Amino acid sequence: MEILDQNDQLVRTLEGKNEPGINRMVWDFRYEPTTVPVLRNPPPNMPWVPLDDKGERVLYSWDLDLNGGKRGPRAAPGTYKVRLKAHDQTLSEELVVLKDPKSTGTLSDIEEQVTFSLKLRHLINQTTDMINNIEWMRKDLQELRKTELDKQLGEKVNYLEMQLIEIEKVLYDINLTGAREDAFRNPMKLYGRLLALANDVGTSSSDFKPTEQQLEVGAILEGRLQVQSEKYREVLKKEIPAVNALLKKAKVNIQIGEQNKTKGA
């Protein structure tokens, strides 16, 4: 089942159980939630931190003020389309979302808030994409260390990982081990700050337009993310091709590169 807005833009996709008989799907009036970072390496200098059977570990957000930012923004009141697809058949119906009569926020205020919340979701997903791709590349670099590398290639691999870590540690606290007390040892990084702002905008003041302070903080965080994005693109453009060229020359069957990208976020 797909929920579309007035411009036929996809808001949410829901999967049914596909069992014979009546199936029920519930839309909570929210857009798609944010994507989630998947860590594939222990923290630096902490090889004892375990990975699961898939070679992954969770990026925990212990602070309750962050979790609300992971949910998709609430849809503004208005007319939507519900499109049901089953057994090569499609059925569409209109759905009108009404404004809470007890809310003192205007429709214009709510729409402005949703627009800003969607922008924050996009920034969060950008951050997640970078984290996920860096984790994949660092994982590949760790695999390379298990092989015999000549001095030049070994130095290039170490330098590339150092550059990736320098970017990644601005995106989230790379020293997190999963223990609850870790969340209080170091300042919150970009991923956590964006989640906190998204929670504040979309939960604490969801029926009102963003405040000047919220917009200012959003602009600051976007600027910081842009700096890291530029550094990341520079590494993709220069350092990774140089390492891959050396790997090809050494006949090592590993190529470093991006493996994850969020679509439509």
Summary of the structure (lengths in Angstrom):
residues: 265
radius of gyration: 21.9
end to end distance: 18.5
largest distance: 70.4
contacts: 742
relative contact order: 0.16
helix: 47%
strand: 12%
